[in-house]
Amino acid sequence: MKITEKRHRAARWLTGAGIEIGALHNPLPVPAQVSVRYVDRLSVDELRRHYPELGDEPMVPIDLIGDAENLSVLADDTQDFVIANHLLEHLENPLRGLQEMVRVLRPGGILYVALPDPRVTFDRSRDQTPTDHVIAEYRHGTEATREAHYAEWVERAEPLVEWMVAAGVAIGPQRVTEQMARSYSIHFHVWRPETFLEVIAAAREEAGVSLELQEFSACRPGEDDEYIFIFAKGRNGLLVPPPPGPDQVATLSEQLRRQETDAAATIAALERELERVSRDTAILRSLRRVAGRVPFGMVLARWVSRSLLRRQPT
């Protein structure tokens, strides 16, 4: 995953000590003073066997073994932030995952959520997950829907995953059985930003999850393939937004320089116009003084006045 300015900007919300779940080889860069522990359901060696496609990519060290849907390794209200970077689409029970992530956050703690935009990823041929489906899985479990999720993944997503196509991965019922046996971490769910917000609303109603939206960054096709939400665990009072990062400061400075240049040009144009008006006014006053003293003076004065009024500003 490309490290974008958008990710750096969103990471400004992270302070203190927290966790990132399922970072694998692509941890989120965080500010220098921030402390991150990495959580995954498997050890590094097990992850390498599970994801042979990652080859020799460097993996983050796993500090805590835990599942995003079961973070019992962590106590309530103990984390300043939780990073869920391209994670929630991999959860069979995302409402349960959100419930656990918010449980371990302190009041006012930050939940950083990045999700792939299906319109620019290998999920582009798949339907968005209805919120009612997510609610039903939270209420009744995921056993009844698991095979259907894997079948849809194999049929509609894997043929668009470049490394799978290059490896000649077969599709069909046997592939579904193999992936299920491995509990391979597929994209169980597909959301666009607006439908993911419906999931957040469902999490509040169904699981008592209280999250307040702080910031949103949309997908930028050609630059990245994700959208990012920053939420805060519900609390009394408003959070103070973080200060602008270095990239934003540079951008704002450049905007101010352009505005100052434009303002200076506008002021110079106004000064030239005022100078012209003052000059023309002096000419008209002189004409009035001499109009009555020379033959046809009033006729000449009116002609000069009309000429001056027709002139365009310089």
C-alpha positions in Angstrom: 0.0 0.0 0.0 1.4 3.4 -1.0 2.1 5.7 1.9 0.1 8.8 1.0 -0.2 12.3 2.3 -3.8 11.4 3.2 -2.6 8.7 5.5 -0.1 11.0 7.2 -2.8 13.6 7.7 -5.2 11.2 9.2 -2.5 9.8 11.5 -2.2 13.2 13.2 -5.2 12.2 15.3 -3.1 9.4 17.0 -1.5 10.2 20.3 -0.3 8.2 23.3 -0.3 4.4 23.1 -2.5 2.1 21.1 -2.7 -0.9 18.9 -2.9 -1.7 15.2 -4.7 -4.9 14.2 -3.6 -7.0 11.2 -0.9 -4.7 10.0 1.1 -7.6 8.3 3.8 -5.9 6.1 2.1 -2.6 5.8 1.9 -0.8 9.2 0.5 2.7 9.4 3.3 5.4 9.8 2.5 7.2 13.0 3.9 10.4 14.6 7.2 10.0 16.4 5.9 10.3 19.9 3.2 7.6 19.4 3.6 4.0 20.7 2.0 1.1 18.8 1.6 -2.5 19.7 0.7 -4.9 16.9 -2.1 -7.4 17.3 -2.8 -10.4 15.0 -4.6 -13.7 15.2 -1.4 -15.6 14.1 2.3 -15.4 14.9 4.7 -14.0 12.2 5.7 -17.5 11.1 2.1 -18.6 10.9 1.3 -15.5 8.9 4.0 -16.2 6.4 2.6 -19.7 5.8 -1.0 -18.3 5.6 0.1 -15.6 3.1 2.8 -17.1 0.8 2.0 -14.4 -1.7 3.8 -11.9 0.6 7.1 -13.6 0.0 9.9 -12.0 1.9 8.0 -8.8 2.7 9.1 -7.6 6.2 6.4 -8.2 8.7 5.7 -6.2 11.9 6.5 -8.0 15.1 3.4 -9.4 16.8 3.1 -8.1 20.3 -0.3 -9.6 21.2 -2.1 -12.6 19.8 -5.8 -11.7 19.4 -8.7 -11.7 17.0 -10.3 -8.4 16.1 -13.6 -9.9 17.1 -12.2 -11.0 20.4 -9.7 -8.7 22.0 -10.0 -10.3 25.4 -6.2 -10.0 25.7 -6.9 -6.3 26.4 -8.9 -4.7 29.2 -11.6 -2.1 28.8 -10.7 1.5 28.3 -7.0 1.0 28.1 -6.0 2.2 24.6 -5.6 5.7 23.3 -6.2 4.5 19.7 -7.0 1.5 17.6 -5.9 1.3 13.9 -8.1 -0.9 11.7 -6.4 -0.5 8.3 -8.1 -2.6 5.6 -9.3 -4.8 8.4 -13.1 -4.6 8.8 -13.9 -5.9 5.3 -12.0 -9.1 6.4 -14.2 -9.7 9.5 -17.1 -12.1 9.3 -18.8 -10.3 12.1 -17.8 -6.6 11.7 -20.3 -5.3 14.3 -18.7 -7.6 16.8 -15.3 -6.3 15.7 -16.4 -2.7 16.2 -17.8 -3.5 19.6 -14.5 -5.0 20.7 -12.4 -2.1 19.3 -14.5 0.5 21.0 -14.5 -1.5 24.3 -10.7 -1.3 24.6 -10.6 2.4 23.7 -10.5 5.0 26.4 -13.3 7.6 26.3 -12.4 10.0 23.5 -9.9 7.5 22.1 -9.5 7.4 18.3 -10.5 4.6 15.9 -8.7 4.9 12.6 -10.5 3.0 9.9 -9.3 2.7 6.3 -11.3 0.6 3.8 -10.8 -0.2 0.2 -13.2 1.6 -2.2 -14.7 -1.2 -4.3 -15.0 1.0 -7.4 -11.2 0.9 -7.8 -10.2 -2.5 -6.4 -10.8 -6.2 -7.2 -14.1 -5.9 -5.4 -15.5 -3.8 -8.2 -17.7 -6.6 -9.6 -19.2 -7.4 -6.2 -22.4 -6.1 -4.7 -22.2 -4.0 -1.6 -23.1 -5.8 1.6 -26.6 -4.9 2.9 -26.6 -3.6 6.4 -29.5 -6.0 7.3 -27.1 -8.8 6.4 -24.4 -7.5 8.8 -27.0 -7.1 11.5 -28.3 -10.7 11.0 -24.7 -12.0 11.3 -24.2 -10.1 14.5 -27.5 -11.5 16.0 -27.3 -15.1 14.7 -23.6 -15.8 14.0 -21.8 -16.4 10.7 -21.9 -20.1 10.2 -24.9 -20.0 7.9 -23.4 -17.4 5.6 -19.7 -18.4 5.5 -19.8 -20.6 2.4 -21.8 -18.1 0.4 -19.2 -15.5 1.2 -16.3 -17.7 0.1 -18.2 -18.7 -3.1 -18.8 -15.1 -4.1 -15.2 -14.2 -3.4 -13.9 -17.0 -5.5 -16.3 -16.3 -8.3 -16.3 -12.5 -8.5 -13.1 -11.2 -6.7 -10.3 -13.7 -7.2 -10.4 -13.4 -11.1 -9.5 -9.7 -10.6 -6.7 -10.2 -8.1 -3.6 -9.7 -10.2 -1.2 -12.1 -8.3 -3.9 -14.8 -8.3 -4.4 -14.5 -12.0 -0.6 -14.6 -12.6 -0.4 -17.7 -10.5 -3.1 -19.4 -12.4 -5.3 -20.0 -9.4 -8.3 -22.1 -10.3 -11.9 -21.1 -9.5 -14.9 -23.3 -8.6 -16.2 -25.4 -5.7 -12.9 -27.0 -5.0 -11.3 -23.6 -4.6 -14.1 -22.6 -2.2 -13.5 -25.7 -0.1 -9.8 -25.1 0.0 -10.1 -21.5 1.1 -12.7 -22.3 3.8 -10.4 -25.1 5.2 -7.6 -22.6 5.5 -9.9 -19.9 7.0 -8.2 -17.7 4.4 -8.8 -14.0 5.2 -11.0 -12.9 2.3 -13.0 -9.7 1.9 -16.2 -11.0 3.4 -17.9 -7.6 3.0 -17.9 -4.7 0.5 -18.9 -1.1 1.3 -18.7 2.3 -0.1 -18.3 5.2 2.4 -22.0 5.9 2.6 -23.0 2.3 3.2 -20.2 1.9 5.8 -21.7 4.8 7.8 -24.9 2.7 7.8 -22.8 -0.1 9.5 -21.6 2.4 12.1 -25.3 3.4 12.8 -26.2 -0.3 13.1 -23.3 -0.8 15.5 -24.8 1.9 17.7 -28.2 0.4 17.7 -27.3 -3.3 17.9 -24.1 -3.4 19.9 -24.1 -0.1 21.9 -21.1 1.2 20.0 -20.8 5.0 20.5 -18.6 6.6 17.8 -18.4 10.2 16.8 -17.1 11.0 13.3 -14.2 13.4 13.4 -12.8 13.4 9.9 -13.3 11.7 6.5 -11.0 11.4 3.5 -12.4 10.1 0.2 -10.6 7.8 -2.2 -8.5 9.5 -4.8 -8.5 7.3 -7.9 -5.0 7.1 -9.5 -3.4 8.1 -6.2 -4.8 5.5 -3.8 -7.6 2.9 -3.5 -9.0 3.7 0.0 -11.2 6.0 2.0 -10.4 6.8 5.7 -12.7 7.6 8.6 -11.5 8.9 11.9 -13.9 8.2 14.8 -13.7 9.0 18.5 -15.2 6.9 21.3 -18.3 8.7 22.6 -17.6 11.1 25.4 -19.0 14.3 27.0 -17.6 17.4 25.3 -15.9 18.0 22.0 -12.5 16.8 20.9 -9.9 19.4 19.9 -8.7 18.7 16.3 -5.0 18.0 16.0 -2.7 20.7 14.6 -2.0 20.6 10.9 0.8 18.3 9.8 3.9 19.5 7.9 2.4 18.8 4.5 -0.7 20.8 5.3 1.4 23.7 6.7 3.4 23.8 3.4 0.1 23.7 1.4 -1.5 26.4 3.4 1.7 28.5 3.2 1.7 28.2 -0.6 -2.0 29.1 -0.7 -1.3 32.2 1.4 1.6 33.2 -0.9 -0.7 32.9 -4.0 -3.4 34.9 -2.2 -0.9 37.6 -1.3 0.4 37.8 -4.8 -3.2 38.1 -6.2 -4.1 40.7 -3.6 -1.0 42.8 -4.5 -1.9 42.7 -8.2 -5.5 43.7 -7.4 -4.3 46.6 -5.2 -1.9 47.8 -8.0 -4.8 47.7 -10.5 -7.0 49.7 -8.2 -4.3 52.3 -7.6 -3.8 52.7 -11.4 -7.6 53.1 -11.8 -7.7 55.7 -9.0 -4.8 57.6 -10.6 -6.6 57.6 -14.0 -9.9 58.8 -12.4 -8.1 61.6 -10.5 -6.3 62.6 -13.7 -9.6 62.7 -15.7 -11.4 64.6 -12.9 -8.6 67.3 -13.0 -9.1 67.6 -16.7 -12.8 68.0 -16.4 -12.4 70.7 -13.7 -10.0 72.6 -16.0 -12.5 72.4 -18.9 -15.3 73.8 -16.7 -13.1 76.8 -15.8 -12.3 77.7 -19.4 -15.5 76.6 -21.1 -17.1 80.0 -20.8 -14.0 81.9 -21.9 -13.5 80.5 -25.4 -15.8 80.1 -28.5 -17.7 76.8 -28.5 -16.1 76.0 -25.1 -19.2 74.2 -23.8 -19.4 72.0 -26.9 -15.7 71.1 -26.5 -16.2 70.3 -22.8 -19.1 67.9 -23.5 -17.2 66.1 -26.2 -14.1 65.6 -24.0 -16.3 64.4 -21.1 -18.0 61.8 -23.2 -14.6 60.6 -24.5 -13.3 60.2 -21.0 -16.4 58.3 -19.8 -16.0 55.9 -22.7 -12.4 55.0 -21.8 -11.9 51.4 -20.4 -9.9 51.0 -17.1 -6.2 50.3 -17.7 
